[in-house]
Every structure is written in C-alpha cells, then in structure tokens.
Amino acid sequence: MNRLYRSTRDRMLGGVCAGIGEHLGVDPSLIRLIWVAITLLSVGIGIIVYIMAWIIIPEQPGNSGKIPPPSGNGS
C-alpha cells in the first residue's frame, strides 16, 4: 500500500495538497481548488483541517526539496 506523505517538491505551504494529489494520482492544483472551496463553504474549517494534516502527515522521506550546495572544486 502506498503511504501518504506531504510533498517536498510541489509544495506551496506545507505540502499537504500536493502530497494528497501525488497519493491519489491527481493534479495538486485540483486538490487545492477543492480544498479552497470546502474552506469557503464550511466557514473556515478547511484551514483547521489543513493545519492538523500539516502536523499529522509526515514529510516525504529522502528528497528534502532543498537545492544542494555547489560541489565544485573552485576552478
């Protein structure tokens, strides 16, 4: 079974929507739009759920999404 992780590559805030999109095989932008719609229709409950998911869902292991320092020899 494929585990759910927060994305480190396609994140805007915490990587929750991108992680859900990767897990479901759906474009993360679609997940973000759905999340915004739910947040607006539920008078902000989506924000609380997002913060809880940010805390609960672990970050994707391996690639931290950071640019590695240059490994040149100074030449």
HELIX and SHEET records of a PDB file:
HELIX    1   1 VAL A   16  LEU A   24  1                                   9    
HELIX    2   2 PRO A   28  LEU A   41  1                                  14    
HELIX    3   3 ILE A   45  ILE A   56  1                                  12    
END                                                                             
